């Protein structure tokens, strides 16, 4: 979100792209069921999978909004790589296996 303010005078398309990426990530964080999340609608595993989609979005958005040749593109590429790296370094919480009762025949 801070990049949007930084880009606003230099490149409005990059600023808008930053707002879109930042808003999507904020919404995802608020909807995930971990401490700090406002609602428990998305599991942590689903959050991680959606993060991979956001990483791809961040890396591809300069082409979609036609500012791929500008210097601001570097921020989006790095952001996509860092989101992917963080997702790979984060492990799912261990969920204990449920015991299955044997049914009497």
Rosetta blueprint (number, residue, H / E / L):
1 X L
2 X H
3 X H
4 X H
5 X H
6 X H
7 X H
8 X L
9 X L
10 X L
11 X L
12 X H
13 X H
14 X H
15 X H
16 X H
17 X H
18 X H
19 X H
20 X H
21 X H
22 X H
23 X H
24 X H
25 X H
26 X H
27 X H
28 X H
29 X H
30 X H
31 X H
32 X E
33 X L
34 X L
35 X L
36 X L
37 X L
38 X L
39 X L
40 X L
41 X L
42 X E
43 X L
44 X H
45 X H
46 X H
47 X H
48 X H
49 X H
50 X H
51 X H
52 X H
53 X H
54 X H
55 X H
56 X H
57 X H
58 X H
59 X H
60 X H
61 X H
62 X H
63 X H
64 X H
65 X L
66 X L
67 X L
68 X L
69 X L
70 X L
71 X L
72 X L
73 X H
74 X H
75 X H
76 X H
77 X H
78 X H
79 X H
80 X H
81 X H
82 X H
83 X H
84 X H
85 X H
86 X H
87 X H
88 X H
89 X H
90 X L
91 X L
92 X L
93 X L
94 X L
95 X L
96 X L
97 X L
98 X L
99 X L
100 X L
101 X L
102 X L
103 X L
104 X L
105 X L
